[in-house]
């Protein structure tokens, strides 16, 4: 099991640790609900250094990234990022990822440079997949092992981080980023992205600086209500927003269109891996869709639980579920036939030998304000 640069910090803070994607990661410190509420109302700091980072650089870097991802990379200007996925050849998803268009000072003359941020469990798989399609004048550099990543999320994240930098953070729009000095560390990528729905930033820096950044952010953030936050709250936060988790809600056998990711699937951008089968799927119509579900009693739908119609026939499966700390109701996501995907459609969730009533709900479950 691997450690991140911050593992000893988590242990010293008394975090409950567990294996996740091959890493020893903090699940919670003070408690999932308390950490969740801190992010929604104040701020939380997450160690996400287990994520993978690839540099794609060269005269044809755009061509390679455009070929392997579903979104339109040509639309990215320097300082912008986009959410995307890598379709496979068989109607599924290799991984979902972030694509950053890096400044030209990070490439040689005539070259472009992109940063791809991938899921920890898929680092080798993604690297091999992209490399197998790299027939372009382009270099691939795996910087995962030397790159640390901290997420500072919540409505007070900007106030906290602004105390540590002269970079004006307010003008950085959602899915935009800059490079600058933060807490006396140079060349930090400060990205207005996140996985919580409560705003904030993600900070990329060399591993050797991550412990210092963590300590400084906690030092200035604690008086403003910032809490160290683990993967438990990260999951409840993302699920309230209906954000997909690879391996649960999307995988090698689920299509972006079925998963509601048509908005990152630009079928008119030109040829890319998976385009033909997605065009065919769109033409024929979807047979199933990923939907939000809300349980009508207190029991929580969990990954793998069967979804039933009101006559007890199995029609689908729950992909993610939790008790929403913000809404105080059981929520989840599930794949169901398209004729069951309409909001407020009544369904049942089988839990052991019993079943509970539930209904299809609009995503996101949580809305600010």
C-alpha positions as CSV (number, residue, x, y, z in Angstrom):
1,X,0.0,0.0,0.0
2,X,1.4,3.4,-1.0
3,X,1.6,6.5,1.1
4,X,1.1,10.1,0.0
5,X,3.5,12.9,1.2
6,X,0.9,13.7,3.8
7,X,0.3,10.3,5.3
8,X,2.1,11.0,8.5
9,X,0.2,14.3,9.0
10,X,-3.1,12.3,8.8
11,X,-1.9,9.8,11.3
12,X,-0.8,12.5,13.7
13,X,-4.2,14.2,13.4
14,X,-5.8,10.9,14.5
15,X,-7.5,10.2,11.1
16,X,-9.2,6.9,10.5
17,X,-7.1,5.4,7.7
18,X,-8.0,2.8,5.1
19,X,-6.8,1.6,1.7
20,X,-8.2,3.4,-1.3
21,X,-7.0,2.9,-4.8
22,X,-3.8,1.3,-3.4
23,X,-3.0,4.2,-1.1
24,X,-3.3,4.6,2.7
25,X,-5.8,7.4,2.8
26,X,-7.7,9.3,5.5
27,X,-11.4,8.4,5.6
28,X,-12.3,10.9,8.4
29,X,-10.8,12.9,11.2
30,X,-13.5,14.4,13.5
31,X,-16.4,12.6,11.7
32,X,-17.9,12.6,8.2
33,X,-20.9,14.7,9.1
34,X,-18.8,17.4,10.8
35,X,-16.3,17.5,8.0
36,X,-19.1,17.6,5.4
37,X,-20.8,20.5,7.1
38,X,-17.5,22.4,7.4
39,X,-17.1,22.2,3.6
40,X,-20.7,23.3,2.9
41,X,-20.5,26.2,5.4
42,X,-16.9,27.1,5.9
43,X,-14.0,25.1,4.3
44,X,-12.3,21.8,4.3
45,X,-8.8,20.7,3.2
46,X,-8.4,17.4,1.4
47,X,-5.3,15.3,0.5
48,X,-5.8,14.1,-3.0
49,X,-2.2,13.5,-3.8
50,X,-3.0,9.9,-4.8
51,X,-4.4,11.2,-8.1
52,X,-2.4,10.7,-11.3
53,X,-0.9,13.5,-13.4
54,X,0.4,13.2,-17.0
55,X,2.0,15.9,-19.1
56,X,1.2,15.6,-22.8
57,X,3.6,17.8,-24.7
58,X,4.6,18.3,-28.3
59,X,3.7,19.7,-31.7
60,X,0.8,17.4,-32.0
61,X,-0.2,17.3,-28.3
62,X,-3.6,18.6,-29.1
63,X,-4.2,15.8,-31.7
64,X,-3.4,13.1,-29.2
65,X,-5.5,14.5,-26.4
66,X,-8.3,15.2,-28.8
67,X,-8.2,11.6,-30.1
68,X,-8.4,9.9,-26.6
69,X,-10.9,12.3,-24.9
70,X,-14.6,13.0,-25.5
71,X,-14.6,16.8,-24.8
72,X,-13.4,19.4,-27.4
73,X,-9.8,20.2,-26.3
74,X,-9.4,22.7,-29.1
75,X,-11.7,25.0,-27.2
76,X,-9.3,25.3,-24.3
77,X,-7.3,28.5,-24.0
78,X,-4.1,28.7,-21.8
79,X,-5.3,28.9,-18.2
80,X,-8.5,26.8,-18.8
81,X,-9.4,23.3,-17.8
82,X,-12.2,21.0,-18.8
83,X,-13.9,17.9,-17.4
84,X,-13.8,15.0,-19.9
85,X,-13.7,11.2,-20.2
86,X,-11.7,8.7,-22.3
87,X,-14.1,6.4,-24.1
88,X,-13.0,2.9,-25.1
89,X,-13.8,0.9,-28.2
90,X,-16.5,-1.1,-26.7
91,X,-19.2,1.4,-25.5
92,X,-17.6,2.2,-22.1
93,X,-15.3,4.6,-20.3
94,X,-11.6,4.0,-19.7
95,X,-11.6,6.9,-17.1
96,X,-12.9,10.4,-16.4
97,X,-10.3,13.1,-16.0
98,X,-9.5,16.8,-16.0
99,X,-7.6,18.4,-19.0
100,X,-5.6,21.5,-18.4
101,X,-4.1,23.7,-21.2
102,X,-0.7,24.7,-19.7
103,X,1.2,27.9,-20.4
104,X,3.5,27.9,-23.4
105,X,6.5,28.5,-21.1
106,X,6.1,24.9,-20.1
107,X,6.7,23.7,-23.7
108,X,9.3,24.4,-26.4
109,X,8.7,26.6,-29.4
110,X,5.9,25.3,-31.7
111,X,4.7,22.9,-29.0
112,X,1.6,22.8,-26.8
113,X,1.4,21.3,-23.4
114,X,-1.5,19.7,-21.5
115,X,-1.9,18.3,-18.0
116,X,-4.2,15.3,-17.6
117,X,-5.4,14.5,-14.1
118,X,-6.7,10.9,-13.8
119,X,-8.0,8.7,-11.1
120,X,-5.6,7.0,-8.8
121,X,-6.9,3.5,-9.4
122,X,-6.4,4.0,-13.2
123,X,-3.0,5.6,-13.4
124,X,-1.2,2.7,-15.1
125,X,-4.3,1.7,-17.1
126,X,-4.7,5.2,-18.4
127,X,-1.0,5.7,-19.2
128,X,-1.0,2.5,-21.2
129,X,-4.2,3.4,-23.0
130,X,-3.0,6.8,-24.1
131,X,0.5,5.5,-25.0
132,X,-1.1,2.9,-27.3
133,X,-2.7,5.7,-29.3
134,X,0.3,8.0,-29.4
135,X,1.3,7.9,-33.0
136,X,1.9,11.7,-32.9
137,X,4.9,14.0,-32.5
138,X,4.2,14.2,-28.8
139,X,5.9,13.2,-25.6
140,X,4.2,11.8,-22.5
141,X,5.6,12.5,-19.1
142,X,4.2,10.7,-16.0
143,X,4.6,13.2,-13.1
144,X,2.3,11.3,-10.7
145,X,4.9,10.2,-8.2
146,X,6.4,13.7,-7.7
147,X,3.2,15.8,-7.8
148,X,1.2,16.5,-4.7
149,X,-2.4,17.8,-4.8
150,X,-4.4,19.5,-2.0
151,X,-8.0,20.6,-2.4
152,X,-9.3,23.5,-0.3
153,X,-13.1,23.5,-0.7
154,X,-15.9,25.6,0.7
155,X,-17.3,29.1,0.7
156,X,-14.4,30.4,2.7
157,X,-11.6,28.8,0.7
158,X,-10.9,31.9,-1.2
159,X,-10.5,34.0,2.0
160,X,-8.2,31.4,3.5
161,X,-5.9,31.0,0.5
162,X,-5.8,34.8,-0.2
163,X,-4.0,35.2,3.1
164,X,-1.2,33.1,1.7
165,X,-0.7,34.6,-1.8
166,X,-0.4,37.9,-3.6
167,X,-2.2,36.3,-6.6
168,X,-5.6,37.8,-6.9
169,X,-7.9,34.8,-6.6
170,X,-11.2,36.4,-7.0
171,X,-11.0,36.8,-10.8
172,X,-10.1,33.1,-11.4
173,X,-13.3,31.7,-12.9
174,X,-14.6,28.2,-12.4
175,X,-12.5,25.7,-14.4
176,X,-9.7,28.3,-14.9
177,X,-6.3,28.3,-13.2
178,X,-3.1,30.2,-12.8
179,X,0.4,29.6,-11.6
180,X,1.8,31.5,-8.8
181,X,3.5,31.8,-5.4
182,X,1.4,30.5,-2.4
183,X,2.7,30.1,1.2
184,X,6.2,31.0,-0.1
185,X,6.1,28.1,-2.6
186,X,6.7,29.0,-6.2
187,X,4.9,27.6,-9.3
188,X,1.8,26.3,-7.6
189,X,-1.0,25.6,-10.0
190,X,-4.0,27.2,-8.4
191,X,-7.1,25.7,-10.0
192,X,-10.7,26.8,-9.4
193,X,-11.9,23.2,-9.6
194,X,-13.2,20.6,-7.1
195,X,-15.4,17.7,-6.4
196,X,-17.7,19.1,-3.7
197,X,-20.1,21.6,-5.3
198,X,-19.1,24.2,-2.7
199,X,-16.5,26.0,-4.6
200,X,-12.8,26.3,-3.8
201,X,-9.5,25.5,-5.3
202,X,-7.2,22.6,-6.1
203,X,-3.4,23.1,-5.6
204,X,-0.8,21.2,-7.5
205,X,2.8,21.4,-6.3
206,X,6.0,19.4,-6.0
207,X,5.8,16.7,-3.3
208,X,8.5,18.3,-1.3
209,X,6.3,21.4,-0.7
210,X,3.1,19.7,0.1
211,X,3.6,19.3,3.9
212,X,4.4,23.0,4.2
213,X,1.4,24.0,2.1
214,X,-0.9,21.7,4.3
215,X,0.4,23.2,7.5
216,X,0.1,26.8,6.4
217,X,-3.4,26.4,5.0
218,X,-4.5,24.8,8.3
219,X,-2.8,27.5,10.3
220,X,-4.6,30.4,8.5
221,X,-7.8,28.4,7.9
222,X,-8.6,27.0,11.3
223,X,-9.8,30.3,12.7
224,X,-12.2,30.5,9.7
225,X,-13.7,27.1,10.4
226,X,-11.5,25.0,8.1
227,X,-11.3,21.3,9.0
228,X,-9.1,18.5,7.6
229,X,-11.5,16.4,5.6
230,X,-11.3,12.8,4.5
231,X,-12.6,10.6,1.7
232,X,-15.8,9.8,3.6
233,X,-17.0,13.4,3.4
234,X,-15.6,13.8,-0.1
235,X,-18.0,11.0,-1.1
236,X,-21.1,12.4,0.5
237,X,-20.3,15.9,-0.9
238,X,-19.8,14.6,-4.5
239,X,-22.9,12.4,-4.3
240,X,-25.1,15.3,-3.2
241,X,-24.0,17.0,-6.4
242,X,-24.6,13.9,-8.5
243,X,-20.9,13.7,-9.5
244,X,-19.8,10.4,-10.9
245,X,-17.3,8.2,-9.1
246,X,-15.3,5.9,-11.4
247,X,-15.7,2.3,-10.6
248,X,-19.2,2.9,-9.1
249,X,-21.2,5.1,-11.4
250,X,-19.1,4.8,-14.5
251,X,-16.7,2.1,-15.8
252,X,-15.6,0.2,-18.8
253,X,-19.1,-0.9,-19.5
254,X,-21.1,2.3,-19.1
255,X,-21.3,4.9,-21.9
256,X,-20.9,8.6,-21.3
257,X,-24.4,9.2,-22.8
258,X,-26.0,6.7,-20.4
259,X,-24.2,8.3,-17.5
260,X,-25.6,11.8,-18.3
261,X,-22.2,13.0,-19.6
262,X,-23.4,14.0,-23.0
263,X,-22.4,17.6,-22.1
264,X,-18.7,16.5,-22.2
265,X,-19.2,14.4,-25.3
266,X,-18.7,16.6,-28.4
267,X,-19.7,14.3,-31.2
268,X,-19.3,17.1,-33.7
269,X,-15.6,17.9,-32.9
270,X,-14.3,15.3,-35.4
271,X,-13.1,11.8,-35.0
272,X,-12.1,10.4,-31.6
273,X,-12.1,7.0,-30.0
274,X,-15.6,5.8,-29.3
275,X,-17.3,8.4,-31.5
276,X,-18.9,5.9,-33.9
277,X,-20.5,3.8,-31.3
278,X,-21.8,6.8,-29.5
279,X,-23.3,8.2,-32.7
280,X,-25.0,4.8,-33.2
281,X,-26.2,4.8,-29.6
282,X,-27.6,8.3,-29.9
283,X,-29.4,7.4,-33.1
284,X,-30.9,4.2,-31.7
285,X,-31.8,5.8,-28.4
286,X,-30.6,4.9,-24.9
287,X,-31.9,1.8,-23.2
288,X,-30.8,2.9,-19.7
289,X,-29.9,6.1,-17.8
290,X,-28.1,7.0,-14.6
291,X,-30.6,8.8,-12.4
292,X,-30.8,10.2,-8.9
293,X,-32.9,8.4,-6.3
294,X,-34.2,9.3,-2.9
295,X,-35.3,6.7,-0.4
296,X,-38.7,7.1,1.2
297,X,-37.6,5.7,4.6
298,X,-34.4,6.0,6.6
299,X,-32.5,3.0,5.2
300,X,-29.7,3.9,2.7
301,X,-29.4,2.5,-0.8
302,X,-25.9,1.1,-1.4
303,X,-23.7,0.2,-4.3
304,X,-24.9,-3.0,-5.9
305,X,-28.5,-3.1,-4.4
306,X,-31.1,-4.1,-7.0
307,X,-33.6,-1.6,-8.2
308,X,-37.2,-2.9,-8.6
309,X,-40.4,-1.6,-10.2
310,X,-43.5,-1.4,-8.0
311,X,-44.4,-5.0,-9.0
312,X,-41.1,-6.3,-7.6
313,X,-39.4,-6.9,-11.0
314,X,-35.7,-6.1,-11.1
315,X,-35.0,-3.3,-13.5
316,X,-31.6,-1.8,-12.5
317,X,-28.9,-1.4,-9.9
318,X,-27.8,1.2,-7.4
319,X,-24.3,2.6,-8.2
320,X,-23.8,4.9,-5.2
321,X,-25.7,5.7,-2.1
322,X,-25.4,7.5,1.2
323,X,-27.4,9.4,3.9
324,X,-27.2,13.0,2.8
325,X,-25.8,15.1,5.6
326,X,-27.2,18.3,4.1
327,X,-30.7,17.1,3.3
328,X,-31.0,14.4,6.0
329,X,-32.5,11.8,3.6
330,X,-31.1,8.7,1.9
331,X,-29.8,9.5,-1.6
332,X,-28.2,7.6,-4.4
333,X,-27.7,7.0,-8.1
334,X,-28.8,4.1,-10.2
335,X,-29.0,2.9,-13.7
336,X,-32.7,2.2,-14.8
337,X,-34.5,1.8,-18.1
338,X,-35.2,5.1,-19.8
339,X,-39.0,4.6,-19.3
340,X,-38.3,4.7,-15.5
341,X,-36.0,7.7,-15.6
342,X,-38.6,10.5,-15.3
343,X,-38.5,12.5,-12.1
344,X,-40.7,11.3,-9.3
345,X,-41.1,7.8,-10.8
346,X,-41.8,5.4,-8.0
347,X,-39.3,2.5,-7.6
348,X,-38.1,0.1,-4.9
349,X,-34.7,-0.7,-3.6
350,X,-34.0,-4.2,-2.5
351,X,-32.1,-4.4,0.8
352,X,-31.4,-8.0,1.8
353,X,-34.7,-9.8,1.9
354,X,-36.8,-6.6,2.1
355,X,-37.4,-3.7,-0.2
356,X,-37.9,0.0,0.5
357,X,-39.9,2.6,-1.5
358,X,-38.0,5.2,-3.3
359,X,-38.4,7.6,-6.2
360,X,-36.4,9.1,-9.1
361,X,-35.0,12.5,-8.2
362,X,-33.4,15.4,-10.1
363,X,-29.6,15.8,-9.8
364,X,-28.0,17.6,-8.1
365,X,-29.7,16.8,-4.9
366,X,-28.0,19.7,-3.1
367,X,-28.3,23.3,-4.3
368,X,-26.5,26.2,-2.7
369,X,-28.6,28.7,-0.7
